[in-house]
Amino acid sequence: MLAEIQICIAEVVAGSAAWLGRGLSCVCAQRRESDARSSFDLTSAQEECLLRLQNRIDIAYDSSILEHQEALRALWNVAFPEEELRGLISEQWKEMGWQGKDPSTDFRGGGFISLENLLFFARNFPKSFQDLLRKQEGDRSLWEYPFAVAGVNITFMLIQMLDLEAVKPRTLVGATFLKFLAENDSAFDILYCITFKLMDHEWLAMRASYMDFNTVMKATRRQLEKELLAEDISRLEELPSYGLLNQ
């Protein structure tokens, strides 16, 4: 049963026909009509920052590239420093919430940046990372979301929500984010950490189980958009949900 749910959530990441064919919609790819606006003009600094981020987004995970292999090993070492990894293909990876013994197959929806996001989270907010990985906070459900697959899903959702693959942002929330990005080149990674913690917060508040994952993601996106568009927010660290993160 758990394996079936892990596959189901992974298909949300990829936006696959198999997932959509079940009559469910992928929150990652949704855009409300009220969100559509004319494209926003960017400063030269914002254009440069967006291009750098888009270059990261365009990189697919490639298990034959040494840098990608090393990043995956680094993620394991920071997640489970007490347990030696036996190989890049190993049953051990299921402990982190990957679908199977080869995590490279789960990066298709988020690319290499989704691995970078997880690694940034683990290194910069180790307590929050470990709390989510090991499900240490709150009254958890019997059937929990798989940590790593959910992380890839969050990367994909943010790319869609912020319209980051467009030449210019076409939504106010996307244009607002680029202001933060121009101030801090790590803004996407920081927002990822905030979003992951917010998603888990919503998960616990809704007393959710695996069948509620899509509903939780929708609620997370709505709350995140609301916070990003608040008039008194000038830095990501001022978002109310940033306070959920523990160093």
Secondary structure, DSSP 8 states (H G I E B T S, - for coil): -HHHHHHHHHHHHHT-HHHHTTT---GGG---GGG--------HHHHHHHHHHHHHHT----TTSHHHHHHHHHHHHHH-TTS----SS-GGGGGGT-SSS-GGGGTTTTHHHHHHHHHHHHHHSHHHHHHHHTT-SS---SS---HHHHHHHHHHHHHHHTTTTSSS--SHHHHHHHHHHHH-TTHHHHHHHHHHHHHHHHHHHTT--GGGHHHHHHHHHHHHHHHHT-TT--SGGGSGGGGG---
